[in-house]
Structures are given as structure tokens and as C-alpha cells.
Amino acid sequence: MRVRVQDPKQIIEKALKDGRKFLLEPEAKSLCVHYSISVPRFMVVNDLESAIKAAHELGYPVVLKVVSPDIIHKSDVGGVIL
């Protein structure tokens, strides 16, 4: 369930290949981690069971955020839940 820190070149190439001019939040955070820039601990999950498991591992409180190339401004669509 841990996020794998990818090579920055791979992250950017994937975004460009997907036709994006922006990075998804986990991609941006992964770049920060790669360059030793501090970010809050995070995990990417795809279902309720994994979200509950991640919350227990990360500790409470947690924030749930939608990750989608179709949604740039998460708070505009109710995509952030504390």
C-alpha cells in the first residue's frame, strides 16, 4: 500500500504521454520525496477496505482526496474529506 517513489523522468514522461500539463497530487508528492522535500505521509488507495487500513497505519485524523486527471481542483467538486 505504500507509494513507490518513481524516477522523476518517468513521472513527467507519463504525464506528457497521458496528454496532461499537470501532475496528479501523488506524482507531485513523489517528486518532492525524490528531491528530499518534506511532504505529509500519504498513501494511494482504490477501495474502502484499503482506505481503512491506510488510515490505521497513517494515524488519525486523515484526509481523503480524489485523484483523477479529470479533476484538477478537488475542493471544487467535494473531492476532499476530513
C-alpha positions, -999 to 999 in steps of 0.1 A, spaced: 0 0 0 30 23 3 35 47 -25 66 38 -46 88 68 -53 94 68 -90 121 83 -111 112 120 -118 118 114 -156 93 86 -156 67 107 -137 69 136 -162 70 113 -192 39 95 -181 20 128 -175 31 140 -210 22 107 -226 -13 110 -210 -16 144 -225 -15 162 -192 1 196 -185 0 190 -147 9 163 -122 -15 144 -101 -10 151 -64 7 117 -56 30 123 -86 39 158 -73 45 145 -38 66 116 -52 88 142 -69 92 161 -37 102 130 -18 127 121 -45 143 156 -40 142 153 -2 114 179 1 92 172 31 56 162 25 30 147 48 28 109 48 4 97 22 -9 65 6 -29 60 -26 -58 35 -22 -86 24 -45 -113 9 -22 -128 13 12 -110 -16 28 -76 -2 17 -86 33 29 -95 20 64 -62 0 65 -42 31 54 -60 53 80 -50 29 108 -14 28 95 -11 66 90 -29 75 122 -59 98 126 -70 123 116 -67 115 79 -78 134 48 -93 116 18 -87 133 -16 -99 122 -50 -71 116 -76 -82 119 -112 -68 135 -143 -103 149 -149 -104 168 -116 -77 194 -110 -94 214 -83 -105 187 -58 -123 211 -34 -145 225 -62 -162 191 -66 -163 179 -30 -132 157 -35 -116 164 -1 -130 149 30 -115 152 65 
